[in-house]
Amino acid sequence: MNIRLANRPLSIPALLSAALMLIFALPAPGAAGQTSNQPAKPPVRVRAKLDGFELSARSGMSPNQVGGASRDIGSPKLFAPLSGKSFTTTPLFQWGAAEPNAKVTFRLSTSEGQTLYQTTTTAGQLAYPADAPALAPGSSYRWTVVPENDLLGGPPAPVTFLIVSGAEDAKTKVDVFVKHRLWYDSIQGYSDLIDRMPNDKSAHAGRAQVYDQLPVTATLADADWRMAQ
């Protein structure tokens, strides 16, 4: 059977084919102005308690000593647990000085107090150099920073950390460090990701969750969560 349209006969198959082409050419309902690549939703802040980053028995017992903070208001704050763990033998150390760009002496010593390495810097962090005295797996160490100008307060009490392994593995992921509560490696892993991709919201959110575990790093967590939104 033929249907005549505009004085031209169309067969039923041809008519159906034309109708299907018209249907597929129409935009889907509600799809106008939309693209297939929708922006990812920002991470939602969740203050989850991850027990195990802070190994000290004194954790939370004194309001005047949290993280690496001293009783002196003007002393630098050590952004680390009172007692933590590190998988790497070249951990990243972070602190907050009383004044911006203030010169401090970073000092690392054995658990008995013998100085192994020290250097002066105006930065707020230091990655332990590969050519510095080697840190041995299974050994504990202490570190602090001594301000050049101590009028507002002296150096904070040292914090300790344990080297749990000396086997470096470049393939180890940050979530593994977090799972095993390795403070120094977790922070360094996220920081490395952020250095490579400053706008990576998930990396900022991940580091913020770790920073949220200590009162002394709460302001750092807030800053990372702002970047994650």
C-alpha positions in Angstrom: 0.0 0.0 0.0 1.2 3.5 -0.8 0.5 6.8 0.8 0.6 9.9 -1.3 2.2 13.0 0.3 2.7 16.2 -1.6 1.7 14.4 -4.8 4.5 11.9 -4.2 3.8 8.4 -3.2 5.6 7.1 -0.1 5.7 3.4 0.9 5.0 2.4 4.4 8.7 1.4 5.1 9.9 4.7 3.9 7.4 6.6 6.0 8.4 4.7 9.2 12.1 5.3 8.5 11.5 9.0 8.1 9.5 9.1 11.4 12.3 7.3 13.3 14.9 9.7 12.0 12.8 12.6 13.2 12.4 11.0 16.7 16.1 10.4 17.2 16.9 13.9 16.1 14.8 15.4 18.9 16.5 16.3 22.2 15.6 14.1 25.2 13.2 15.6 27.7 15.0 17.9 30.1 18.3 17.6 28.2 18.3 21.0 26.6 21.6 22.9 27.4 23.0 19.9 29.2 26.3 18.1 28.4 27.3 14.5 29.1 30.2 15.7 31.3 28.6 16.9 34.4 30.8 18.5 37.1 31.6 16.2 40.0 30.0 17.1 43.3 32.4 18.5 45.9 33.3 16.1 48.8 31.1 16.4 51.9 32.9 17.2 55.1 32.8 14.2 57.5 34.7 14.5 60.8 35.4 10.8 61.2 37.4 9.7 64.2 40.3 7.6 63.0 41.9 6.1 66.1 45.5 5.1 65.8 47.3 8.2 64.5 48.0 9.4 68.1 49.8 6.7 70.0 50.6 8.6 73.1 49.0 7.6 76.3 48.7 11.3 77.2 46.6 12.1 74.2 43.7 14.3 75.1 44.6 14.4 78.8 46.0 17.9 78.9 44.4 21.0 77.3 47.8 22.7 77.5 49.6 20.1 75.4 47.9 19.0 72.2 49.8 17.6 69.3 53.2 19.4 69.4 51.9 22.5 71.1 53.8 24.0 74.0 52.4 25.6 77.1 53.9 28.9 75.9 51.5 30.8 73.6 54.3 32.1 71.4 56.0 28.8 70.8 55.9 27.1 67.4 53.3 24.3 67.1 54.4 21.0 65.8 51.8 19.6 63.3 52.1 16.0 64.4 50.9 13.5 67.0 52.8 13.4 70.3 53.7 9.9 69.3 53.2 8.8 65.7 54.4 6.4 63.0 56.3 6.7 59.7 56.7 4.1 57.0 59.2 6.2 55.0 62.7 6.9 56.3 62.5 10.4 54.9 59.4 11.8 56.5 57.9 15.2 56.0 57.8 17.4 59.2 55.5 20.4 59.5 55.1 23.2 62.0 53.6 26.6 62.5 55.9 29.4 63.7 54.6 32.2 65.9 55.5 34.7 63.1 55.5 34.3 59.3 58.9 33.4 57.9 60.4 33.2 61.3 63.8 31.4 61.4 63.9 28.2 63.4 66.3 25.4 63.9 64.9 22.0 63.0 66.3 19.4 65.3 66.0 15.6 65.2 67.4 13.4 67.9 67.4 9.8 69.1 64.9 8.7 71.7 67.7 9.2 74.2 68.1 12.8 73.2 71.3 12.6 71.0 71.1 15.1 68.1 71.3 13.3 64.8 70.5 16.2 62.4 69.7 19.9 62.6 69.4 22.7 60.1 68.0 26.3 60.1 65.1 27.3 57.9 62.3 29.9 57.5 60.0 27.4 55.9 57.1 25.7 57.7 58.1 22.2 56.8 61.1 20.0 56.0 61.4 16.7 54.3 64.1 14.7 56.0 67.0 14.7 53.5 68.1 11.4 52.0 71.8 12.2 52.7 71.1 12.9 56.4 71.9 10.3 59.0 69.8 7.3 58.1 66.8 6.5 60.3 66.6 2.8 61.2 63.4 0.7 61.0 62.1 -0.3 64.4 63.7 2.8 66.1 62.0 5.8 67.6 63.1 9.4 67.2 62.2 12.9 68.5 62.0 16.2 66.7 61.2 19.8 67.4 62.0 23.3 66.2 63.8 25.9 68.1 62.9 29.6 67.3 65.7 32.0 66.8 63.6 34.7 68.5 62.2 33.1 71.7 60.9 36.2 73.3 57.3 35.0 73.0 58.1 31.4 74.0 60.7 28.8 73.8 60.8 25.6 71.7 57.8 23.2 72.0 58.3 19.9 73.7 59.6 17.3 71.2 57.3 14.8 69.6 58.3 11.2 68.9 57.8 8.9 65.9 58.6 5.3 65.2 60.0 4.1 61.9 57.8 1.0 61.2 59.6 -0.1 58.0 62.5 0.8 55.9 61.2 -0.8 52.7 60.2 2.0 50.3 57.5 1.2 47.8 56.6 3.8 45.3 53.4 2.0 44.4 52.0 2.2 47.9 48.8 4.4 47.9 47.8 7.1 50.3 44.7 5.2 51.4 47.0 2.4 52.6 49.0 4.8 54.7 45.7 6.1 56.2 44.4 2.6 56.8 47.6 1.8 58.8 47.5 5.2 60.6 50.9 6.3 59.3 50.6 10.0 60.0 53.7 11.3 58.3 53.2 9.2 55.1 49.5 10.1 54.9 50.2 13.8 55.1 53.1 13.6 52.7 51.2 11.4 50.2 48.3 13.9 50.0 50.7 16.8 49.9 52.5 15.3 47.0 49.2 14.8 45.1 48.2 18.4 45.8 51.6 19.7 44.6 51.0 18.0 41.3 47.3 18.8 41.1 46.5 21.9 43.3 42.8 21.8 42.4 42.3 18.1 43.3 39.3 18.3 45.6 39.5 14.7 46.7 43.2 15.1 47.8 42.3 18.2 49.8 39.4 16.4 51.4 41.6 13.3 52.2 44.3 15.4 53.8 41.7 17.4 55.7 40.2 14.2 57.2 43.7 13.3 58.5 44.3 16.8 59.8 41.0 16.6 61.6 42.4 13.9 63.9 44.5 16.3 66.0 43.4 19.6 67.7 46.8 21.2 66.7 46.0 20.7 63.0 42.4 21.7 63.1 43.0 25.0 61.3 44.9 23.1 58.5 41.9 20.8 58.1 39.6 23.8 57.8 41.8 25.3 55.0 41.8 22.0 53.1 38.0 21.6 53.4 37.6 25.1 51.9 39.7 24.0 48.9 37.6 20.9 48.6 34.3 22.8 48.1 
